[in-house]
Amino acid sequence: MEFGLTEEQRELQKWAHEFAEKEIRPVAAYYDETEDFPWDVLKKAAQVGLYSLDIYLQSAQDPSGLMLHLITEELFWGCAGIGLALVGTGLPLLSLFSGGTPEQFQTWAPRMFGTPEQPAVGAFAVTEPQSGSDVSSLRTRAERRGDEWVLNGRKVFITNGGIADVHIVVATVDPELGHRGQASFIIPRDTPGFSQGKKEKKLGIRASHTAELLLDDVRIPAENIVGGVEKFEARVERARSGQSSGRQSAALRTFEVTRPLVGISAIGIARAALEFAVSYAKQRTQFGRRIIDHESVGNILADMAVEIDAARLLCYRAGWMAASGAPYTHAEGSMSKLKASEVAVKATERAIQVLGGYGYIRDFPVEKWYRDAKIYTIFEGTSEIQRLVIA
């Protein structure tokens, strides 16, 4: 075991932190208020190389598995909504990388990022109105008609939905086979019949674009099925003949690998709240003493520090396991996401308590962090689902 970061990793961490401090924090309140997508910040990140396909390709070669973790924590320390706008493309990219053909990856991955002058984003669409955590019951259908697939359905709560240049959409081909009859499809934004529905107005992470997707006789080439037609037909044939692959659905496998990154995102928010609470407690006095010197406040801050460190280590371990090919035999990915998300909610709530009435007003950022943190116990698998997986 090695718990220290290398010099290169520390430089990477510093690079991401400085960008978050200079480019994200100063505009976080503005984008939280307006709920606009932060294209300007995305463009600046693309120009310095923080938002790029190369970052993900380099991280795939990182044996420690920590490269994206270090960057992500700093970005979300800056602002969770803007941070999600910067890393939201990672989910569809991973789906394409893990399940697609080399030709598909070479064709579509660059389109997800665009260029530094005109950056783009990608989207991964799974959730439906009646199918939140239960991905086996998706109603969006894909039918093969000659050399095309025709898709019909509706997706909800999709990060970057409708504004992405490339969408990876999970749909059911054979309902009788459950998740084994599902496949992922590559759909460009300008495809006829494919449109954005309602854009959601959210409690937190407001700079991130969340919307529904409408599919009305969307026609795409047969080769736009992720992994290729032959691979999918072989998998369906095995399922119909009663052969079990013993594997999760492609959507669940994608979520499993990304759970530690979701967890480290939450840690970025929690750390921001802790740092602010400590700074405030050192400056504020009551009864003739700094409030940090009062035992009750000191205990709150100590517990926050311990929990944040513990959750971060769980995320680091799960990230290392993914990079080294070690299977999550004890649901280590779910453990990291569960712990980190609940720590973020608790830490931001405790930070408000330390600030008292000032924590509840918008003059200070802790109320925003509290709103931002709550989504982490809900999306990418609720806390209840994580406990089910672990159990």
PEDASUL-V953582 format. One record per residue. N is the residue number from 1. OMEGA is omega in degrees with one decimal (NA if undefined). BURIAL is 1 if it has 9 or more other ideal C-beta (glycine too) atoms within 8 Angstrom, else 0. D_LAST is the distance of its C-alpha to the last C-alpha in Angstrom with 2 decimals. Layout:
N,OMEGA,BURIAL,D_LAST / N,OMEGA,BURIAL,D_LAST
//
This chain:
1,177.7,0,27.11 / 2,-174.7,0,29.20 / 3,-179.1,0,28.43 / 4,175.3,0,31.70 / 5,176.8,0,32.49 / 6,177.9,0,35.43 / 7,179.0,0,38.60 / 8,179.1,0,37.95 / 9,178.5,1,34.50 / 10,177.4,1,36.07 / 11,177.4,0,38.76 / 12,178.5,1,36.29 / 13,179.4,1,34.48 / 14,178.8,0,37.88 / 15,-179.1,1,38.97 / 16,-179.4,1,36.03 / 17,-180.0,1,36.43 / 18,176.7,0,40.13 / 19,179.5,1,39.64 / 20,-177.9,1,37.17 / 21,-173.8,1,39.61 / 22,-172.3,0,42.71 / 23,-175.7,1,41.68 / 24,-176.4,1,38.51 / 25,-177.4,1,38.76 / 26,-177.4,0,42.34 / 27,-176.3,1,41.50 / 28,-178.8,1,38.00 / 29,179.7,1,39.44 / 30,-177.7,0,41.70 / 31,174.6,1,39.02 / 32,-178.2,1,36.78 / 33,-174.4,0,39.80 / 34,-175.7,0,41.04 / 35,174.2,1,37.76 / 36,174.7,0,39.69 / 37,-173.5,1,38.11 / 38,-179.0,1,39.17 / 39,-179.3,0,41.12 / 40,179.5,0,43.44 / 41,178.5,1,40.71 / 42,-179.9,1,39.20 / 43,177.8,1,42.70 / 44,178.3,1,43.20 / 45,178.3,1,39.92 / 46,-177.5,1,41.01 / 47,178.3,0,44.41 / 48,176.8,0,43.17 / 49,179.2,0,40.60 / 50,175.2,1,37.39 / 51,-176.5,1,36.72 / 52,174.6,1,37.36 / 53,-178.4,1,36.13 / 54,179.0,0,37.30 / 55,-178.7,1,34.73 / 56,177.7,1,31.91 / 57,176.6,0,33.80 / 58,-179.2,1,34.38 / 59,178.4,1,30.76 / 60,178.9,0,29.84 / 61,-177.1,0,32.16 / 62,-176.4,1,30.76 / 63,-179.9,0,29.20 / 64,-177.6,1,27.57 / 65,-172.6,1,25.69 / 66,-173.6,1,26.76 / 67,-179.9,1,29.70 / 68,178.4,1,28.10 / 69,-177.9,1,25.93 / 70,179.2,1,29.18 / 71,-174.3,1,30.98 / 72,-179.8,1,28.29 / 73,-178.5,1,27.81 / 74,179.6,1,31.57 / 75,-178.5,1,32.02 / 76,168.1,1,29.50 / 77,178.3,1,31.12 / 78,178.0,1,34.17 / 79,-177.2,1,32.77 / 80,-179.6,1,29.44 / 81,178.0,1,31.27 / 82,177.4,1,33.72 / 83,179.6,1,31.11 / 84,175.5,1,29.14 / 85,-178.1,1,32.49 / 86,-176.1,1,32.98 / 87,-176.5,1,29.64 / 88,179.0,1,28.75 / 89,-178.0,1,30.50 / 90,-178.0,1,28.07 / 91,175.8,1,25.49 / 92,178.7,1,28.06 / 93,179.3,1,29.59 / 94,177.8,1,26.46 / 95,179.7,1,26.05 / 96,-179.1,1,29.68 / 97,-174.9,1,29.52 / 98,-175.5,1,26.61 / 99,-175.1,1,27.67 / 100,174.9,1,31.34 / 101,176.0,0,34.48 / 102,-179.6,0,36.50 / 103,178.2,0,39.14 / 104,-179.5,1,36.80 / 105,-179.4,1,35.49 / 106,-178.1,0,39.06 / 107,-168.1,0,40.24 / 108,-178.7,1,37.61 / 109,178.1,1,35.91 / 110,-179.8,0,39.14 / 111,178.0,1,39.61 / 112,-176.6,1,36.37 / 113,-178.1,1,37.96 / 114,179.5,1,41.61 / 115,176.3,0,44.10 / 116,178.9,0,44.60 / 117,178.1,0,47.39 / 118,-178.4,0,45.42 / 119,178.5,1,41.68 / 120,177.8,1,39.33 / 121,175.8,1,35.61 / 122,179.9,1,33.10 / 123,178.0,1,30.48 / 124,-171.5,1,27.34 / 125,177.8,1,27.13 / 126,-169.7,1,24.12 / 127,177.4,1,23.45 / 128,-176.5,1,25.54 / 129,-178.4,0,26.51 / 130,-177.5,0,24.43 / 131,178.0,1,21.72 / 132,179.4,0,19.79 / 133,-178.2,0,16.17 / 134,-176.3,0,16.96 / 135,-179.7,1,18.96 / 136,-175.4,0,19.60 / 137,-179.0,0,22.03 / 138,-178.3,1,24.43 / 139,176.1,1,27.99 / 140,-173.7,1,29.96 / 141,173.3,1,31.95 / 142,-179.5,1,33.72 / 143,177.8,0,36.62 / 144,176.6,0,38.71 / 145,-178.8,0,42.40 / 146,-178.0,0,44.62 / 147,-177.9,0,44.11 / 148,165.8,1,41.88 / 149,176.2,1,38.52 / 150,-175.6,1,38.80 / 151,176.2,1,35.90 / 152,178.0,1,35.59 / 153,-177.2,1,33.00 / 154,176.1,1,31.74 / 155,-179.5,1,29.13 / 156,177.8,1,28.22 / 157,-175.6,1,27.07 / 158,175.5,1,28.11 / 159,-176.9,1,28.75 / 160,-178.2,1,32.35 / 161,178.0,1,32.67 / 162,178.4,1,36.36 / 163,-179.7,1,37.65 / 164,174.5,1,36.13 / 165,-179.3,1,38.56 / 166,176.4,1,35.91 / 167,170.1,1,33.00 / 168,-173.1,1,30.30 / 169,178.3,1,29.46 / 170,-177.7,1,26.79 / 171,179.9,1,28.29 / 172,175.7,1,28.07 / 173,178.6,1,30.77 / 174,-176.3,1,29.82 / 175,-177.2,0,27.76 / 176,-177.0,0,27.45 / 177,-179.3,1,25.33 / 178,-177.7,0,22.58 / 179,178.8,1,21.29 / 180,177.4,1,23.34 / 181,-179.9,1,26.40 / 182,176.5,1,25.89 / 183,176.8,1,27.72 / 184,-175.0,1,28.51 / 185,179.7,1,32.10 / 186,-177.5,1,34.30 / 187,174.8,1,36.32 / 188,-175.2,1,38.96 / 189,-173.4,1,39.58 / 190,-179.9,0,43.09 / 191,178.7,1,42.23 / 192,179.8,0,44.07 / 193,-178.2,1,41.96 / 194,-174.7,1,39.19 / 195,175.0,0,39.21 / 196,173.9,1,37.49 / 197,-176.7,1,36.99 / 198,169.6,0,36.20 / 199,-175.2,0,35.41 / 200,171.0,0,32.93 / 201,-165.0,0,34.04 / 202,175.0,1,31.10 / 203,-178.1,0,30.26 / 204,-174.9,1,29.72 / 205,-170.5,1,29.82 / 206,179.0,1,33.06 / 207,177.3,1,34.68 / 208,-178.2,1,32.12 / 209,179.0,1,33.24 / 210,-174.4,1,30.89 / 211,174.1,1,32.36 / 212,178.2,1,32.12 / 213,179.9,1,33.49 / 214,-179.7,1,35.73 / 215,-177.2,1,36.42 / 216,-176.8,0,39.55 / 217,178.4,0,40.74 / 218,-177.6,1,39.73 / 219,177.9,1,41.31 / 220,178.8,1,40.34 / 221,-178.6,0,41.54 / 222,-177.7,1,39.72 / 223,-179.8,0,39.02 / 224,171.4,1,36.90 / 225,-175.2,1,33.81 / 226,-178.5,1,31.52 / 227,179.0,1,31.87 / 228,-177.1,1,34.97 / 229,-175.6,0,35.89 / 230,179.8,0,36.11 / 231,-179.8,0,32.63 / 232,-179.0,1,31.20 / 233,178.1,0,33.44 / 234,179.5,0,32.47 / 235,179.0,1,28.75 / 236,179.7,1,29.55 / 237,177.5,0,31.82 / 238,-179.2,1,29.19 / 239,-179.4,1,26.83 / 240,179.4,0,29.73 / 241,176.6,0,30.65 / 242,178.0,0,27.25 / 243,179.7,0,26.29 / 244,177.6,0,22.66 / 245,-178.9,0,22.25 / 246,-176.7,0,18.64 / 247,173.7,0,18.21 / 248,173.4,0,16.66 / 249,179.9,1,19.26 / 250,-179.9,1,21.50 / 251,-179.4,1,20.49 / 252,178.0,1,16.76 / 253,178.1,1,17.85 / 254,179.1,1,20.17 / 255,-177.5,1,17.68 / 256,-177.6,1,15.33 / 257,-176.4,1,18.37 / 258,-177.7,1,19.64 / 259,177.4,1,16.68 / 260,177.7,1,18.07 / 261,174.3,1,21.44 / 262,178.5,1,20.29 / 263,-178.2,1,18.86 / 264,173.3,1,22.19 / 265,178.9,1,24.04 / 266,178.6,1,22.55 / 267,176.9,1,23.57 / 268,177.7,1,27.07 / 269,-178.0,1,27.31 / 270,179.9,1,26.03 / 271,177.2,1,28.51 / 272,-179.8,1,31.30 / 273,179.2,1,30.70 / 274,-178.2,1,30.68 / 275,-179.3,0,33.84 / 276,-179.7,1,35.63 / 277,178.6,1,34.75 / 278,179.7,1,36.01 / 279,179.5,0,39.17 / 280,-177.1,1,39.84 / 281,177.8,1,39.30 / 282,-176.4,0,41.78 / 283,-176.2,0,44.43 / 284,178.0,0,44.11 / 285,172.6,0,45.90 / 286,-178.9,0,45.82 / 287,175.2,0,47.85 / 288,179.7,0,49.57 / 289,170.9,0,46.52 / 290,-176.3,1,44.13 / 291,177.0,1,41.01 / 292,179.9,1,38.90 / 293,174.3,0,40.78 / 294,-173.0,1,39.66 / 295,-176.7,0,36.93 / 296,179.4,0,34.74 / 297,178.0,1,34.83 / 298,178.7,1,34.50 / 299,177.8,0,31.32 / 300,-177.5,1,29.81 / 301,178.4,1,30.73 / 302,179.9,0,29.56 / 303,177.3,1,26.06 / 304,-178.1,1,26.00 / 305,-178.9,1,27.17 / 306,-177.3,0,24.62 / 307,178.8,1,21.61 / 308,179.1,1,23.08 / 309,-180.0,0,23.72 / 310,-179.5,1,20.25 / 311,178.9,1,18.72 / 312,179.9,1,21.46 / 313,175.6,0,20.76 / 314,178.6,1,17.13 / 315,177.8,1,18.72 / 316,-179.4,1,21.46 / 317,-179.0,1,19.28 / 318,176.7,1,17.34 / 319,177.8,1,20.80 / 320,179.6,1,22.31 / 321,179.5,1,19.73 / 322,-178.2,1,20.50 / 323,-176.9,1,24.19 / 324,177.7,0,24.26 / 325,178.4,0,22.42 / 326,-178.0,0,19.58 / 327,176.4,0,16.52 / 328,-175.8,1,13.18 / 329,177.8,0,11.77 / 330,177.3,0,9.03 / 331,-178.2,1,8.70 / 332,176.4,1,11.61 / 333,177.8,1,13.07 / 334,177.5,1,10.44 / 335,-176.4,1,10.48 / 336,-179.0,1,14.22 / 337,179.5,1,14.57 / 338,-177.0,1,12.48 / 339,-175.9,1,14.40 / 340,-178.0,1,17.67 / 341,-179.1,1,17.79 / 342,174.2,1,17.30 / 343,-179.3,1,19.71 / 344,178.8,1,22.20 / 345,-178.8,1,22.31 / 346,-177.2,1,22.73 / 347,-179.8,1,25.24 / 348,176.1,1,27.37 / 349,178.9,1,27.47 / 350,178.0,1,28.54 / 351,176.1,1,31.13 / 352,-179.7,1,32.65 / 353,179.4,1,32.87 / 354,179.7,1,34.71 / 355,-178.9,1,37.17 / 356,-178.5,0,37.64 / 357,179.6,0,39.64 / 358,178.2,1,40.16 / 359,-174.4,1,36.45 / 360,-177.1,0,36.59 / 361,-172.9,0,39.44 / 362,176.3,0,39.73 / 363,179.4,0,42.19 / 364,-171.4,1,39.25 / 365,-173.1,1,36.30 / 366,178.7,1,33.46 / 367,176.3,1,33.22 / 368,179.9,1,32.81 / 369,176.7,1,30.02 / 370,178.4,1,28.26 / 371,-179.8,1,28.69 / 372,-172.4,1,27.61 / 373,-170.6,1,24.37 / 374,-177.0,1,22.92 / 375,-175.1,1,22.35 / 376,174.1,1,19.74 / 377,-175.9,1,17.13 / 378,-172.9,0,18.16 / 379,-175.2,0,19.28 / 380,-178.5,0,17.74 / 381,-178.9,1,14.50 / 382,176.2,1,14.15 / 383,179.6,1,12.12 / 384,178.9,0,10.44 / 385,177.9,1,9.70 / 386,178.3,1,8.51 / 387,177.6,1,5.90 / 388,179.0,0,5.09 / 389,-179.1,1,5.51 / 390,-179.8,1,3.80 / 391,NA,0,0.00
//
